[in-house]
Structure formats: C-alpha cells, structure tokens
Amino acid sequence: MSAQQLAIAGGTPVLERGDYQDWPIIGGDDRRLVNEVLDTGILAGGTAPQVTALEREWAQYIGTKHCLTTGSGTAALHMALAAMDVGPGDEVITSAFTFLASASCALHQNAIPVFVDIDPKTYCMDPNRLEEAITERTKVIIPVHIQGCPADMDPILEIARRHNLRVIEDACQAHGAVYKGRKVGSIGEVGCFSLNNFKNLPGGEGGLFNTDDEVLLHKGMLIRCFGDEIDEVSHRRQYNASILGYMYRNQELPAALARAQLLHLDEYNDIRIANADYLSDELSKLPGVIPPYCPPECKHVYFMYNVRFAPQLAGVNAEPRRFRTAVEKALYKEGVLVGQWQTMPVPAQDLFQTKLGYGGTGYPWTINEEKGIKYNYDPAQFPVAQELCDTYTIIHGIHAPNDQQLMRKIVTAFHKVWDDLDTALAHADDPIYPGPDGKLYGAG
Ligand SMILES: *Cc1c(COP(=O)(O)O)cnc(C)c1O
C-alpha cells in the first residue's frame, strides 16, 4: 500500500479547524452565576459573596483549611513568598522546566531563583537533584506540577524538613490532580493556582492561595491588600499599612466564573484523562513517539498533552530537534493543532542570561554576587529539561468537549505522517508558519 500524499507535500489534510471545539466551555452555570453578580450589583470587595464562596468551595475541594482568591497565579506565588518573609538575597529553588512565574515570583521578592533539572519521565523537579541546589541562603522550594502531572512531593518534603526549608506548590497547571490520595495544592505549606482562561479551572484571570496555616493566611490577607490592617470587628480597612503589600485582590465576575467551572472540573478533567489515555494507547504503537507518563500513585489532569519524538526509535537518521520540527510541521499541515509551549529551560531565557533585574541593573543577583557568590544559569546544567525542549510538542484540543472522534482523527494524521517520514523530513525547512521560533500553535 502506498502512502497517502502528505498535506505538507500538497495532499489533503486529515483535519479541519472546525473539528476542534474551544476551551473554556461556557454553559448555563456560568451564565447563572455571572447574572447573580449583575443582579446583586456587587462587583468587588474582600468579603464580596462570589469571592467568599469561591474561597470556601475551593478550600473544601482540595482539602485545605483556607483559601484566598488573588488577581493571578503569579500574585499567589509572590504572596506566598512574601508571607514566608523571604527577603533580599534569599534563594528560592524551582524546576528548570516550568512557566517563568515559578521563578520570577522570587525576583519580585528580591530573592534569587535557583533551578533544578527535571525527572525524565514526569518532567517535574527531580528530587535526586534537589539537595545539590541547596545553600545556606535557600529559604523555599517551589515544586511545579507540570502540565497536570503531580511532582514527587514526598522526597521533596523530606529534604525540605531536613534542611528546614519551606515548600510552596505551584499547582497552576494541575487543578484536581492527585498525589498519593491528596489533591495537589494541599500538600505544601501554601498551594498556588491560576484561574487564567487556558487553565483547567478558568475564570478569565485570577489565582488561588491555599494554606492550613493561620499565620500565613493572615499575612497573605494583609499582603493581598496593600499591607493594610483590617479592623477585626468592623472588617473595615484602617488605611494603616503595617507591612509592605500589593494590590492582588480578585473580583466578583472571575470568581463567579470559576465557581461555575468548579461544578464541572472533575467531569472535564475526566474527559481530558480519557482523551489522553486514548492518544497514549494509540500513539505508543508508533515507533519513536513517547507519550506522557503518569506515576501509578497519581492522577494526572493533562493541562497539556505532551508527546516526545525519538528519531532513532523511528528508524530515522535525523538530529532530534530537526526531526521534531519536521513532524510538527507535517502534523500541523494535516490540521493537527500542535506546537511547543516552552522552547527552552527557564534559566536559558534572556532574563537569566543577562541578569538585568530591577531598573536594568543586576539587582537582586548583585546582593550576593558582590559577596563573591556566582549565579550560573548555563543551560548545560539542565540536560534533561534541554532534551525535553528539543524533542517535545503539545497536542492541543484534548480538553472537553472534544472527544474520541477528534482523537481518532489526530491518530489518523499521525499514522499518515509516520507512513512517510522521509517526505516530512524533506519539508522540515518549509516556512509555513508565522512564529519566530518554529512555534506553531502556542498554549497562550
Ligand atoms: C499559568 C501559570 C502561572 C501563572 O499564573 P497566572 O495566573 O497566569 O499569573 C504560574 N505557574 C505556572 C506553572 C503556570 O502555568
């Protein structure tokens, strides 16, 4: 049987854009709760009804005593570091494969991010590489539950305990994910989530700060609202800032949307999991396609569906980055929405290479560099994250309401490309997308 003509070589694509349905799903609950906001006329406020209800419902859902809504996931992470009294020159450890905010939250507190390479299967922080990153300046570890996969919390917590360090979970990509029977975001001292439009629990924009600790809760509340003391009896602001704070509050409309989405979170996560499992079963039959891994004791919620390509296993003699690019382009031309999210480990980004911090100066790195301590963000220190960035792509559209009908078409497109990898490789340099860096269809 001869291979079908690939779309990249002028053939007919397998999929059309209309095969995909968009995220988030807006339904009756969203309209009902948004209308509730409009009917009350209350749009914002620290004790406003939607914000308060979301805090109660989310804390209950993940199993923490307290939750504070915030303006963003980034704000929640920064609030957590500030509530822990992290300060100038302190070091904060996070994963080398993550979104920038897991690290820039440290800079916002005048602290210095230090990166740990990732586990080659889960793509989360590798606990075996954690201890070598700890110094006497380390204060906090921020594991990230990347793309919906829980980080290996037990060894991370054990190392933190041994070195007297605190742990903040960056759970911005993992709403509803479970590690050994516990929802992520309830395991460290603070768990942070994002309500950004693309995330598994979208509210438009916003964030969630979760903790069991009364001190962190109280400090978080102060920091969220300018550091302003609140009168305990009247609940009024006193316009007397007792500490440095920020304006990190959220508001009623995003809170109402997030509450409506929460009613469907488990159902929508189950659809992601079913789609991901189907894709993994089918794609693992193709030589050189490496589907994502979920540790047996975990529930992965597939914020992103990550596949990697190994040219030698596919029987192709090509450099890994070139092979990935060729396959991405061929799939994209078949109508599959694919493309990289992070294209490099976070420490490889210009911000860390140039260390241009506050006011374009080297601050806060200079705090310690003036004492002879060097911060080396050479990407060669993160070979596993680098190899992942060379070889992975994201298959978009595994979220609800897309179902197996779409997944089957995606698998068909993969088979079509795998039947004619030579043609795909011959078109690896085709200038078919506008992205500056080989990026096809970004995650947002
Ligand atoms: C989205 C995200 C954040 C930041 O959330 P925002 O709400 O966009 O500020 C932080 N960390 C990770 C891993 C994320 O994916």
The ligand as a Tripos MOL2 file, in Angstrom:
@<TRIPOS>MOLECULE
LIG
   15    15     1     0     0
SMALL
NO_CHARGES

@<TRIPOS>ATOM
      1 C1         -0.1540   29.9080   34.4700 C.3       1 LIG1
      2 C2          0.9980   29.6270   35.3720 C.ar      1 LIG1
      3 C3          1.4030   30.5100   36.3750 C.ar      1 LIG1
      4 C4          0.8830   31.9120   36.4990 C.3       1 LIG1
      5 O1         -0.4670   32.0320   36.5280 O.3       1 LIG1
      6 P1         -1.1190   33.4410   36.0580 P.3       1 LIG1
      7 O2         -2.4980   33.3450   36.5800 O.co2     1 LIG1
      8 O3         -1.0270   33.4670   34.5760 O.co2     1 LIG1
      9 O4         -0.3440   34.5220   36.7110 O.co2     1 LIG1
     10 C5          2.3950   30.1210   37.2480 C.ar      1 LIG1
     11 N1          2.9930   28.9330   37.1350 N.ar      1 LIG1
     12 C6          2.6590   28.0610   36.1690 C.ar      1 LIG1
     13 C7          3.3560   26.7440   36.1210 C.3       1 LIG1
     14 C8          1.6690   28.3950   35.2490 C.ar      1 LIG1
     15 O5          1.3610   27.5340   34.2620 O.3       1 LIG1
@<TRIPOS>BOND
     1     1     2 1
     2     2     3 ar
     3     2    14 ar
     4     3     4 1
     5     3    10 ar
     6     4     5 1
     7     5     6 1
     8     6     7 2
     9     6     8 1
    10     6     9 1
    11    10    11 ar
    12    11    12 ar
    13    12    13 1
    14    12    14 ar
    15    14    15 1
@<TRIPOS>SUBSTRUCTURE
     1 LIG1         1 GROUP 0 **** ****
